[in-house]
Amino acid sequence: MQAPMILPALEHLTPHDLVTYYRCPYEMELHHSRHAVGGSPARGPLTPVDVVPVHRSPLFDPPTMRARAIEGRLDLAPTDTLVYVDEGERDLPMLFPPERVRLDPALRAHGANLSDPELGFSGRPDLIVRRSDGSVFPVEYKSTHLFVGYHEAHGRVFDVLQAIAECRLTHQALGVKPTHGIVLYGDVAGSGAREGWVEVPYGDAEERWLKVALAQIRADRVRPPAPSERHCSGCEPNAEGLCRYAAARPDRPAPNRATLLTAVGGA
């Protein structure tokens, strides 16, 4: 009798991995090298030391054409209830009075970490809201202000792909497919002067994008750096001195190959 084929385990990924890979694939690898992911031991980056930096991540954009930006406070109905909150996140907005907070035990089964075994994917939305008709949607909170449009310089595409990923996790956890996810902007620096929210539709196109994006990340065995002034200035591994590719940013003089190899510890 032939032994059953054992497929290799999928590389575990999270919404945070999607965001960092979209900014800079090497940043994601540095995060993986510092922390255990999904219970697996931390490993070093796959990126070879002589890799050529790229101008932008190879991950293609998620669908954004149907996303709607709305100014003002989030539109919640009196019958809406809060069924999930990521208690590990601080300073989340108080959107519901205590009598409308009804945390669903099904969402606490794995320490509040929502898991998708089919895609080898897990993570935590900030909030999940249930409507009176049984429909649900995840909410991702940002303390910055509402941006207009999805310009690369503003980085709002990051928020769209995070909302799509959290819709998938919500669907897998509750068995109810959200029609959309919400990105809520609190404008802390502006004292709420430019509060707003973005409704990110979740349908077949968005789900296909997520599945292909996860497969693309797993298939990438190079994961090159995509240095830029904006990315490098906000990169935690770079701030900790773990990334030497920031010296190859397009806005700086390009180093020759020998200089780059020396900078990253190569021969």
Secondary structure as GFF3:
##gff-version 3
##sequence-region A 1 267
A	DSSP	alpha_helix	15	23	.	.	.	ID=ss1
A	DSSP	alpha_helix	25	34	.	.	.	ID=ss2
A	DSSP	beta_strand	68	71	.	.	.	ID=ss3
A	DSSP	beta_strand	81	85	.	.	.	ID=ss4
A	DSSP	three_ten_helix	98	100	.	.	.	ID=ss5
A	DSSP	three_ten_helix	105	108	.	.	.	ID=ss6
A	DSSP	beta_strand	114	116	.	.	.	ID=ss7
A	DSSP	beta_strand	121	123	.	.	.	ID=ss8
A	DSSP	beta_strand	127	130	.	.	.	ID=ss9
A	DSSP	beta_strand	136	142	.	.	.	ID=ss10
A	DSSP	alpha_helix	157	174	.	.	.	ID=ss11
A	DSSP	beta_strand	180	185	.	.	.	ID=ss12
A	DSSP	beta_strand	196	201	.	.	.	ID=ss13
A	DSSP	alpha_helix	204	219	.	.	.	ID=ss14
A	DSSP	alpha_helix	229	233	.	.	.	ID=ss15
A	DSSP	alpha_helix	236	239	.	.	.	ID=ss16
A	DSSP	three_ten_helix	245	248	.	.	.	ID=ss17
A	DSSP	alpha_helix	257	263	.	.	.	ID=ss18
###
